[in-house]
Every structure is written in structure tokens, then in C-alpha cells.
Amino acid sequence: MASTCRLDKNRWLMIPLLCPLIILGILGCADMKAALTVEERPSQLLYNVGYKVLDFKFRKKNQKETLTVAVWYPTAAEPKLHSYGGSTAGRVAVDAALLSEKGPYPLLVFSHGYGGSGLGAVFFTERLAAHGWIVAAPDHRDRYSAVRIRTGQLKEFNRQGLWKHAKELATSGPGNREKYLYRLDEMKLVIDRMVASEKFSKVIDGNRIAVGGHSLGGYTVLGLCGTIKKRKDSRIKAVLLFSTGAGGYLFKASELATVRVPSMLFLGEREEKQLRGSETMAAIADKIYRNLPAPKYFLEIKGAGHFSFNNRFSDTRRAKLLSGNEQQFDVIRRYSIAFLEKYVAGKKDGAKILEHSDPRLVRFIKETSLEPSNETKRSTEHSH
């Protein structure tokens, strides 16, 4: 990837409005209602999807705390149009019975970006459940949040505080990442509670667990995959990364090289030149990909930005300008699900998808052998 993913440093471009854009992006990306009118019940889906919100109680520093988690799962119940808040909708059977007789199912736990919500990637999490997965996504207890699972977009939140903290995060490095370790604790709590819960424990396959994350969520999940030795969770079998700057600048290259699970990394074409500290997102993506072990995949989505990987909870003009579209959502889902099905679920159905690029990708790079790569083991394809 060093020769194909790394961009000329002369192309670096300062984006002075980065942090306000982060806030706008948290408030929204692409509109699910439009997607539903085009493709309400794809024929290739195996299951109807149930949806439930759980509250996990725990103690921290002798204080009672609650972690709210959105969960999608296979069900026999008939789904209905459901509003998650704002412009984001889906088709689920709320609080429906779990289809236990078809289990056990693999588990994905997904970590949202800073200030976001467990509903941030509904376009993906809901669809993955329809393929026979249980998917859990917590509302991380970030200092500032704009969206929550139970409420959607918050009517009142500290925009100035969120902006300030997002700016601080974007200029952070490995030396000050400890302030975000609470997110790793929350992800581990979700895995622990899901595999031990009365409702889900008997239908979750503990040997088929994956994690995924967007933005700061990329740091969160990589921290569980070995980059932070004391936090490594050996139950995790693969990691999915949606446009993560923090997954690069909060780790040293040598730490990324300690990961020992398959990975898939996405980047948006429109964010190549955006800076995180002194590095572009393209350079950070290069750092992550080069240092992670095979099997690994890198995909750059045509016309996508950092927030094309999120759902939108606001209909403001600015939020819409940052939004992704259904074509981008579709290609993200297509490759993400194929990756998880192959490397975690152990299914061959989507393997062919991972062999080729797609017209909606600017770049598709893969290294599938654990041995040193050569031209027969490393495939680089471009679509323009």
C-alpha cells in the first residue's frame, strides 16, 4: 500500500472548519427514508430484523452508571417501518422475540465516533442482522453527545464544548489517549453482558465475535485488538474500520503491527486531504493499512466524506451537504458484510465480492496471505 495508498504531501490541504464539520457530521448523514422506497425488502436477506434497546447497569468509582445499547437480531416477527429519529428510519420488529432456533449467531459490537450514538451506522447494523448476525452498538459515555439511542438528536447540547473537545481530539497523539480508555471498557462490558445475558447468551457464538468502529470508534476497537496490550480481547476475530483518523494518530506504527486479526479499512475520497493534526487522512490510512497484518483490505469510496459512514439525524442544509447517499451506503455494506461473513461467520457466500473492485470505489487494495506479499497475493484494483 505504500506505493498506492500514500498521497503526495504537496497535496495536503488544511481544513480550518474541521471541527464544526465534525459536529455537523455527528448530527447527520444519509437519509434512510429514500433508501427504503428503493429497496425495502432485498431478496438476498435471510432474516427479518428485531430491534431492542438494553440498559446495562454497572459501577464505576463506586457510582452507579448505565450504558445504553441498541441491539439488532434475527426474528420471525414481521418488521415495520421504524423511525430512529430525524431522517433515519429502518424496517424492524421492535422488542420482537429472538429467532433462537436458527442460532447460534455471530456477534458484532460497533463503536460510534466521538459525540455520536449507537444509531450512527443503522444503514449497516440493521442490514447485517438480516444476514444472521446479532449486532450491539452502545451509546458511549463521551463528555459531550449530540445524539442518543433513546432520543435521537438532542434538542439541547453543549455545541461549544463538543467543538472544543473535537478539536482537542483531532490534535491528540499516543501520549494522551488514556482519556479515551473508558470507551474500551464500555465495549468490553457490552461483549461480556451480551454473551452472558439471559436473552442472548444461548444464541451468540462466542467463537465468532467481531468489532467495528467509525472515527474515534476505530481507536476504540483497535485498542481491543492488541494495540494496547493490557486491553487485548482474544475473543475478537476481526475488525472493521470506517474512516478512522484516531485509529492511526492515537497509536504508534509498532502498536498497530501487534494486531493479529483480519481487518477492513474504509476511507472517503473527499477526506483524503483533510488534516488530523499535521497528517492527512490519506497518510493516516496508509499508516494503519501498512502496519496491520494480512489478511487486510483497504477501500476508498468514490465521492464519500468522513460522515458518509453515518446516518443523518438532522435535515439542515449543511448536514445534507455532508451526507452520504444510498449508493455509498450500499457499497460499504456490500464489502463489510462479505468481509465479516468470510472471516468471522465462516461462510463462503460473499467471498467473490472480496476478489474484485466496484465502480463505486476509487481504490480497492487487499493482501490476503499471512506470508510476505507478492504480486500473486496482493491485488490492487482501481475504478474511476
KELOVEX-343696 format. One line per field, with one value per residue (C-alpha): residue number from 0; residue in one letter; x, y, z. Coordinates in Angstrom, 1 decimal, padded with zeros to 4 digits, always signed. Each point is the difference from the previous one (the first is absolute). Layout:
<recs>
i = NUM;...
aa = A;...
u = X;...
v = Y;...
w = Z;...
</recs>
This chain:
<recs>
i = 0;1;2;3;4;5;6;7;8;9;10;11;12;13;14;15;16;17;18;19;20;21;22;23;24;25;26;27;28;29;30;31;32;33;34;35;36;37;38;39;40;41;42;43;44;45;46;47;48;49;50;51;52;53;54;55;56;57;58;59;60;61;62;63;64;65;66;67;68;69;70;71;72;73;74;75;76;77;78;79;80;81;82;83;84;85;86;87;88;89;90;91;92;93;94;95;96;97;98;99;100;101;102;103;104;105;106;107;108;109;110;111;112;113;114;115;116;117;118;119;120;121;122;123;124;125;126;127;128;129;130;131;132;133;134;135;136;137;138;139;140;141;142;143;144;145;146;147;148;149;150;151;152;153;154;155;156;157;158;159;160;161;162;163;164;165;166;167;168;169;170;171;172;173;174;175;176;177;178;179;180;181;182;183;184;185;186;187;188;189;190;191;192;193;194;195;196;197;198;199;200;201;202;203;204;205;206;207;208;209;210;211;212;213;214;215;216;217;218;219;220;221;222;223;224;225;226;227;228;229;230;231;232;233;234;235;236;237;238;239;240;241;242;243;244;245;246;247;248;249;250;251;252;253;254;255;256;257;258;259;260;261;262;263;264;265;266;267;268;269;270;271;272;273;274;275;276;277;278;279;280;281;282;283;284;285;286;287;288;289;290;291;292;293;294;295;296;297;298;299;300;301;302;303;304;305;306;307;308;309;310;311;312;313;314;315;316;317;318;319;320;321;322;323;324;325;326;327;328;329;330;331;332;333;334;335;336;337;338;339;340;341;342;343;344;345;346;347;348;349;350;351;352;353;354;355;356;357;358;359;360;361;362;363;364;365;366;367;368;369;370;371;372;373;374;375;376;377;378;379;380;381;382;383
aa = M;A;S;T;C;R;L;D;K;N;R;W;L;M;I;P;L;L;C;P;L;I;I;L;G;I;L;G;C;A;D;M;K;A;A;L;T;V;E;E;R;P;S;Q;L;L;Y;N;V;G;Y;K;V;L;D;F;K;F;R;K;K;N;Q;K;E;T;L;T;V;A;V;W;Y;P;T;A;A;E;P;K;L;H;S;Y;G;G;S;T;A;G;R;V;A;V;D;A;A;L;L;S;E;K;G;P;Y;P;L;L;V;F;S;H;G;Y;G;G;S;G;L;G;A;V;F;F;T;E;R;L;A;A;H;G;W;I;V;A;A;P;D;H;R;D;R;Y;S;A;V;R;I;R;T;G;Q;L;K;E;F;N;R;Q;G;L;W;K;H;A;K;E;L;A;T;S;G;P;G;N;R;E;K;Y;L;Y;R;L;D;E;M;K;L;V;I;D;R;M;V;A;S;E;K;F;S;K;V;I;D;G;N;R;I;A;V;G;G;H;S;L;G;G;Y;T;V;L;G;L;C;G;T;I;K;K;R;K;D;S;R;I;K;A;V;L;L;F;S;T;G;A;G;G;Y;L;F;K;A;S;E;L;A;T;V;R;V;P;S;M;L;F;L;G;E;R;E;E;K;Q;L;R;G;S;E;T;M;A;A;I;A;D;K;I;Y;R;N;L;P;A;P;K;Y;F;L;E;I;K;G;A;G;H;F;S;F;N;N;R;F;S;D;T;R;R;A;K;L;L;S;G;N;E;Q;Q;F;D;V;I;R;R;Y;S;I;A;F;L;E;K;Y;V;A;G;K;K;D;G;A;K;I;L;E;H;S;D;P;R;L;V;R;F;I;K;E;T;S;L;E;P;S;N;E;T;K;R;S;T;E;H;S;H
u = +000.0;+002.9;+000.2;-003.8;-001.7;+002.5;-000.7;+002.5;+000.5;-000.1;-003.7;-000.7;-002.7;-000.9;-003.7;-000.5;-003.6;+000.7;-001.4;-003.3;-000.3;+000.5;-003.0;-002.1;+000.9;-001.0;-003.4;-000.3;+000.7;-002.0;-003.8;-001.4;-003.5;+001.2;+001.7;-003.2;-002.0;+002.5;+000.8;-002.3;+000.5;+003.1;-000.5;+003.4;-000.7;-000.5;-001.8;-002.4;+001.6;-000.9;+001.0;+000.4;+001.6;+001.8;+001.3;+003.1;+000.5;+003.5;+002.0;+002.9;+001.9;-002.7;-002.7;-002.9;+000.2;-002.1;+001.2;-002.8;+000.4;-001.9;-000.3;-001.1;-000.7;-001.7;-003.7;-003.0;-002.3;-001.1;+002.0;-001.6;+001.3;+001.8;+001.3;+003.3;-000.3;+000.4;+000.4;+001.1;-002.4;+000.1;-002.1;+000.1;-002.3;+000.4;+000.5;-000.9;+001.0;+003.4;+000.1;+002.0;-000.5;+002.2;+002.9;+002.6;+000.8;+003.3;+000.2;+001.2;+000.4;+000.3;+001.6;-001.2;+002.0;+000.5;-003.2;-002.1;-002.3;-000.5;-002.4;+002.8;+000.2;-003.5;+000.3;+002.5;-000.8;-003.7;+001.0;+002.7;-002.6;-002.1;+002.9;-000.2;+002.1;-000.7;+001.3;+000.4;+001.0;+000.4;-000.6;+003.6;+000.0;+002.0;+000.3;-002.2;-002.6;-002.3;-002.1;-001.2;-001.7;-003.1;-000.5;+001.6;+001.6;+000.0;-001.9;+002.5;+003.6;+003.3;+001.0;+003.0;+001.2;-000.3;+001.8;+002.8;+000.5;-000.2;+002.8;+002.0;-000.5;+001.0;+003.4;+000.7;+002.6;+001.0;+001.1;-003.4;-002.3;-000.7;-002.9;-001.9;+000.6;-003.4;-001.3;+002.0;-001.5;-003.5;+000.6;+001.3;-003.1;-002.3;+001.7;+000.0;-003.6;-001.2;+001.6;-001.3;-003.5;-003.0;-001.5;+003.1;+002.5;-001.3;-000.1;+003.3;+003.0;+002.8;+002.5;-001.3;+000.3;+001.0;+000.3;-000.4;+000.3;-000.3;+002.4;+001.0;-001.8;+002.9;+002.4;-002.4;-000.1;+003.6;+000.8;-001.8;+001.8;+003.5;+001.3;-000.3;+001.4;-001.9;-003.3;+000.2;-003.1;+000.8;-003.6;+000.1;+000.5;-000.1;-000.1;-001.9;+001.1;-002.1;+002.0;+002.1;+002.6;+000.2;+000.8;+003.2;+001.2;-000.7;+002.2;+003.6;+000.8;+001.6;-003.2;-002.2;+002.4;-001.0;-003.5;-000.6;-003.5;-001.3;-000.9;-001.9;+000.6;-002.1;+000.7;-002.0;+001.4;-001.0;+002.0;+003.3;+001.6;-001.7;+002.4;+000.0;+002.8;+002.8;-001.0;-002.6;-002.6;+001.6;+003.4;-001.7;-001.9;+003.3;+001.6;-002.8;-000.2;+003.8;+000.4;-003.0;+000.7;-001.6;-002.7;-000.9;-002.0;+000.0;-002.9;-000.5;-003.6;-000.5;-001.3;-000.3;+000.9;+000.7;-003.7;-001.2;+000.4;-002.7;-003.8;-001.5;-002.0;-000.4;-001.6;+002.0;+001.6;+003.5;-000.7;-001.3;+003.1;+002.1;-002.3;+000.8;-002.4;-001.6;+002.6;+002.8;-001.9;-000.6;+003.7;+001.0;-002.5;+000.9;+003.7;-000.4;-002.5;+002.0;+003.1;-001.7;-001.8;+003.3;+002.3;-002.3;-003.2;+002.0;-002.3;+001.1;-003.0;+001.7;+003.5;-000.2;-000.9;+003.4;+001.9;-000.9;-000.5;-003.2;-000.7;-001.0;+003.5;+003.0;+002.4;-000.2;+003.1;+000.3;+002.6;-001.4;+003.0;+001.6;+003.3;+002.0;-002.0;+000.9;-001.8;-002.0;-001.2;-000.5;-002.7;-000.3;-003.0;-001.1;-003.4;-000.6
v = +000.0;+002.3;+000.6;+000.1;+001.5;+002.7;+003.4;+002.7;+002.2;+003.0;-000.7;+000.4;+002.6;+001.7;-000.3;+002.9;-000.9;-003.6;+000.0;+001.8;-002.6;-002.7;+001.3;+000.3;-003.5;-001.4;+001.6;-001.8;-001.9;-001.7;-000.3;-003.5;+000.9;+000.3;-003.3;-001.7;+001.1;-001.6;-003.2;-000.9;-003.7;-001.2;-003.6;-001.1;+000.6;-003.1;+001.4;+002.6;+002.3;+000.6;+003.1;+000.5;+002.6;-001.3;+001.8;-001.6;+001.0;+000.2;+001.7;+002.4;+001.6;-001.1;+001.8;-001.8;+000.5;-001.1;-000.8;+000.0;-002.4;-000.4;-003.6;-001.5;-003.7;-002.6;-000.6;-001.7;+003.0;+002.3;+003.2;+003.5;+003.4;+001.4;+003.5;+000.1;+003.8;+002.8;-001.2;-003.5;-002.8;-003.8;-003.1;-001.9;-001.9;+002.0;-002.2;-003.1;-003.5;-001.3;-002.7;-002.3;-003.3;+001.3;+000.8;+000.2;+003.3;+002.0;+003.3;+003.4;+002.9;+003.4;+003.2;+003.4;+003.2;+002.6;+001.7;-002.3;-002.9;-003.8;+000.9;+001.5;-002.8;-001.4;-000.3;-002.8;-001.4;-000.7;-001.7;-002.1;-001.4;-001.0;-002.2;-002.0;+002.1;+001.5;+003.5;+002.2;+003.7;+002.0;+003.7;+000.7;+002.3;+002.7;+003.4;+001.6;-001.7;+001.3;-003.2;-002.8;-003.3;+000.7;+003.6;+000.4;+003.5;+001.9;+003.3;+001.5;-000.9;+001.9;+000.7;+002.2;-002.7;-002.7;+002.2;+000.7;-003.6;-001.2;+002.5;-001.3;-003.6;+000.7;+001.3;-002.8;-002.8;-003.2;+001.8;+001.3;-002.7;-001.3;+002.5;-002.1;-003.4;+000.0;-000.9;-003.2;-000.9;+000.7;-002.2;-002.9;+000.5;-000.4;-003.2;-001.4;+000.8;-001.2;-003.4;-000.4;+001.5;-002.2;+001.0;-000.3;-002.3;-003.2;+001.3;+001.9;-002.0;+001.1;-001.2;+002.4;+003.5;+003.1;+003.7;+003.1;+003.7;+003.4;+002.9;-000.1;-003.4;-001.2;+000.8;-001.7;-003.3;-000.1;+000.4;-003.2;-001.8;+000.2;+003.5;+000.5;-003.2;+000.0;+000.6;-002.7;-002.2;-003.3;-000.7;+002.4;-001.6;+003.0;+003.8;+002.3;+003.6;+002.9;+003.1;+000.2;+002.6;-000.7;-003.7;+001.3;+003.1;-001.5;-003.0;-000.4;-002.1;-002.6;-000.3;-000.5;-002.7;-002.1;-000.6;-003.6;+000.0;+000.6;+003.6;+002.1;+003.8;+002.6;+003.6;+002.6;+001.5;+003.6;-000.4;-000.9;+003.4;+000.9;+000.4;-001.6;+001.8;+000.2;-003.0;-000.5;-002.7;-001.7;-000.2;-001.3;-002.6;-001.0;-000.4;-002.2;-002.2;-000.5;-001.1;-002.2;-003.7;-001.9;-000.9;+003.7;+002.1;+003.8;+001.6;+003.6;+001.0;+002.2;+003.5;-000.9;+002.1;-000.8;+000.1;-002.1;-002.9;+001.3;+000.4;+003.5;+001.3;+003.6;+001.4;+003.2;+001.0;-000.3;-003.5;-001.0;+001.3;-002.3;-003.0;-003.2;-001.5;-003.4;-001.1;+000.7;-001.8;-002.9;-000.5;+000.4;-002.7;-002.3;-000.3;+000.3;-002.9;-002.1;+000.5;-000.9;-003.0;-001.4;+000.7;-000.3;-001.9;-002.5;+000.3;+000.0;+001.8;+003.4;-001.1;+000.9;+003.6;+000.3;-001.0;+003.0;+003.7;+001.9;+003.1;+001.9;-000.4;+002.2;-002.6;-003.6;-001.5;-003.4;-002.3;-003.3;-002.1;-000.1;-000.5;+002.9;+001.4;-000.3;+000.7;-003.2;+000.7;+003.7;+001.5;+003.6;+001.1;+003.5;+001.1;+003.5
w = +000.0;+000.5;-003.8;-000.6;+003.1;+001.0;-001.4;-001.0;+003.0;-002.3;-000.4;+003.7;+000.7;+003.3;+000.7;+002.5;+000.6;+000.9;+003.5;-000.9;-002.8;+002.6;+002.0;-003.2;-001.0;+003.4;-000.5;-003.2;-003.2;-002.6;+000.0;+000.5;-001.1;-003.5;+000.2;+001.3;-003.0;-002.4;+001.8;+002.9;+000.0;-001.8;-001.2;+001.1;+003.7;+002.1;+003.0;+001.3;+002.5;+003.6;+001.9;+003.7;+002.3;+003.0;+003.1;+001.6;+003.6;+001.4;+002.7;-000.7;+002.9;+002.3;-002.1;-001.6;-003.8;-003.0;-003.5;-002.6;-002.9;-003.3;-001.0;-003.4;-000.4;-002.2;+000.7;-001.5;+000.7;-002.8;-000.1;-000.4;-000.9;+003.0;+000.6;+002.0;+000.1;-002.5;-003.6;+001.0;-000.4;-000.5;+000.0;+003.3;+002.4;+003.2;+003.1;-002.0;+001.1;-001.1;-002.6;+002.2;-001.9;-002.9;+002.3;+001.1;-001.7;-000.2;+001.9;-001.1;+002.5;-001.7;+001.4;-001.2;-000.5;+002.7;+001.1;-002.1;+000.8;-000.3;-002.8;-002.1;-002.5;-000.1;-003.8;+000.7;+003.4;-000.9;-003.3;+001.6;+002.4;-003.0;-001.1;+003.3;+002.4;+003.4;+000.0;+003.1;+000.0;+003.2;+000.6;+001.2;+003.0;-001.6;+001.7;-002.6;-002.1;-002.7;-000.7;+002.3;-000.6;+001.9;-001.2;-003.4;-000.4;+003.3;-000.1;+002.3;+000.4;+000.5;-003.6;+001.1;+002.4;-002.7;-002.5;+002.4;+001.0;-003.6;-000.9;+002.9;-001.1;-003.6;+001.2;+002.5;-000.1;+001.7;+003.1;+000.9;-001.1;+003.6;+000.4;-002.6;+001.6;+001.6;-003.5;+000.0;+003.4;-001.4;-003.0;+002.2;+002.2;-003.0;-001.1;+003.5;+000.6;-003.4;+000.3;+003.5;-000.4;+000.6;-003.3;-002.3;+001.7;-001.5;-003.5;-000.2;-001.3;+002.3;-002.6;-002.6;+001.3;-001.9;+000.7;-002.2;+000.4;-001.7;+000.7;+003.7;+000.0;-002.1;+002.8;+002.4;-001.8;-001.0;+003.7;+000.7;-002.9;+001.5;-000.5;+003.8;+001.4;+003.3;-001.7;-002.7;-000.2;-001.6;-000.7;-002.9;-003.4;-002.4;+000.0;-002.3;-000.3;-001.5;-000.7;+003.1;+000.6;+003.7;-000.8;-001.5;+001.9;+003.5;-000.7;-000.9;-003.1;+002.1;+002.0;-003.1;-001.0;+003.0;-001.2;-001.0;-001.5;-003.5;-000.8;-002.4;-000.2;-001.8;-001.0;-001.8;-003.2;+001.2;+003.2;-001.4;+000.5;+003.3;+002.9;+003.4;+001.8;-002.6;-002.0;-002.7;+000.2;-003.0;+001.8;+003.2;-002.0;-001.6;+003.4;+001.3;-003.1;-000.3;+003.6;+000.4;-000.8;-002.9;-000.7;-000.5;-002.3;-000.9;-001.8;-001.0;-000.7;-003.0;+000.9;+003.7;+003.0;+003.6;+000.8;-002.9;+002.4;+002.3;+000.0;+000.1;+002.9;-001.2;-003.2;-000.1;-003.2;+001.4;+001.3;-003.4;-001.7;+002.2;-000.6;-001.8;-002.4;-000.4;-002.6;+002.5;+002.7;-002.2;-001.0;+003.7;+001.0;-002.9;+000.9;+003.8;+000.1;-002.4;+002.1;+003.3;-001.5;-001.3;+002.9;+002.9;-001.0;-002.0;-003.1;-003.6;-001.4;-000.3;-000.7;-003.7;+001.0;+001.7;-003.1;-002.1;+000.0;-000.7;-002.1;+003.1;+001.4;-000.8;+001.4;+001.1;+001.5;+001.7;+001.4;+000.9;+000.9;+003.4;-001.7;-001.5;-002.9;-003.7;-003.2;+000.2;+003.5;-000.1;-002.2;-000.8;-002.1;-001.0;-001.1;-001.3
</recs>
